[in-house]
């Protein structure tokens, strides 16, 4: 994963789903698929893997300066990747509003 520290991003957070909402939706999809006896492999991200990646994202952000606090609830963003979409996270720190983007792909526009 690629981690970027950005200037504060102040607008349009409400356009993205939060980590907690996304985790809940993935858990519902997984439970429904299991109840229907379908094999959801690859149809949507595994809820446990999603939460594991979120923990990794927080560790990576801490390694580049995130102090562990949130001004806004952290959000999930999706990017086209190979034959599907992959997801990353955005954290806005309360102290000074610094924004951390943890992406599954390189984002040239955010390179330092």
C-alpha positions as CSV (number, residue, x, y, z in Angstrom):
1,X,0.0,0.0,0.0
2,X,1.1,3.6,-0.7
3,X,0.8,6.2,2.0
4,X,0.6,10.0,1.5
5,X,0.5,12.9,3.9
6,X,-1.5,15.6,2.3
7,X,-2.4,19.2,3.1
8,X,-5.8,19.3,4.9
9,X,-8.6,18.1,2.7
10,X,-11.7,20.0,4.0
11,X,-14.5,19.4,1.6
12,X,-16.7,16.5,0.3
13,X,-16.0,14.0,3.0
14,X,-19.8,13.4,3.1
15,X,-19.6,11.9,-0.4
16,X,-17.6,8.9,0.8
17,X,-18.7,6.1,3.1
18,X,-17.0,5.8,6.4
19,X,-14.9,2.8,7.4
20,X,-17.5,1.7,9.9
21,X,-20.4,1.9,7.4
22,X,-18.4,0.0,4.7
23,X,-17.4,-2.7,7.2
24,X,-21.0,-3.1,8.2
25,X,-22.2,-3.4,4.6
26,X,-19.5,-6.0,3.8
27,X,-20.5,-8.0,6.9
28,X,-24.2,-8.0,5.7
29,X,-23.2,-9.0,2.2
30,X,-21.1,-11.9,3.6
31,X,-23.8,-13.1,5.9
32,X,-26.4,-13.0,3.1
33,X,-24.1,-14.9,0.8
34,X,-23.4,-17.6,3.4
35,X,-27.1,-17.8,4.3
36,X,-27.9,-18.4,0.6
37,X,-25.2,-21.0,0.2
38,X,-23.4,-19.0,-2.4
39,X,-19.7,-18.6,-2.7
40,X,-18.9,-14.9,-2.5
41,X,-15.2,-15.2,-3.2
42,X,-14.2,-12.2,-5.2
43,X,-17.7,-10.7,-5.4
44,X,-16.9,-8.2,-2.7
45,X,-14.0,-7.7,-0.2
46,X,-13.9,-10.2,2.7
47,X,-15.0,-8.4,5.8
48,X,-12.2,-9.8,8.0
49,X,-9.6,-8.8,5.3
50,X,-11.1,-5.4,5.1
51,X,-10.7,-4.8,8.9
52,X,-7.2,-6.3,8.8
53,X,-6.2,-3.9,6.0
54,X,-7.8,-1.0,7.9
55,X,-5.5,-1.9,10.9
56,X,-2.5,-2.0,8.6
57,X,-3.5,1.4,7.1
58,X,-3.6,3.0,10.5
59,X,-0.1,1.6,11.3
60,X,1.2,2.9,7.9
61,X,-0.2,6.3,8.5
62,X,1.3,6.4,12.0
63,X,4.7,5.6,10.4
64,X,4.5,8.9,8.4
65,X,3.2,11.2,11.1
66,X,-0.4,10.5,11.9
67,X,-0.9,11.0,15.6
68,X,-3.8,8.6,16.0
69,X,-6.7,11.1,16.2
70,X,-9.5,11.8,13.8
71,X,-11.2,15.1,13.0
72,X,-13.7,13.3,10.7
73,X,-14.6,9.7,10.7
74,X,-12.1,7.9,8.3
75,X,-13.5,7.1,4.9
76,X,-13.0,4.5,2.2
77,X,-12.4,5.3,-1.5
78,X,-12.4,2.9,-4.5
79,X,-10.1,2.9,-7.5
80,X,-10.2,0.8,-10.7
81,X,-7.5,-1.8,-10.5
82,X,-7.0,-4.7,-12.9
83,X,-10.5,-6.3,-13.5
84,X,-12.3,-4.8,-10.5
85,X,-12.1,-2.1,-7.9
86,X,-9.7,-1.9,-4.9
87,X,-10.1,0.2,-1.9
88,X,-8.0,2.6,0.3
89,X,-8.6,4.8,3.3
90,X,-8.4,8.5,4.1
91,X,-7.8,9.8,7.6
92,X,-8.0,13.5,8.6
93,X,-6.0,14.1,11.7
94,X,-7.6,16.5,14.3
95,X,-4.4,18.2,15.2
96,X,-3.6,20.6,12.3
97,X,-6.0,18.8,9.9
98,X,-3.3,16.9,8.1
99,X,-4.8,14.3,5.8
100,X,-3.4,10.8,5.2
101,X,-4.3,8.8,2.2
102,X,-3.5,5.0,2.2
103,X,-4.0,3.7,-1.3
104,X,-3.7,0.2,-2.9
105,X,-2.2,1.9,-6.0
106,X,0.3,4.7,-6.5
107,X,-1.4,8.1,-6.8
108,X,0.9,10.3,-8.7
109,X,-1.0,13.5,-7.8
110,X,-0.2,13.0,-4.2
111,X,3.5,12.2,-4.4
112,X,5.7,14.5,-2.4
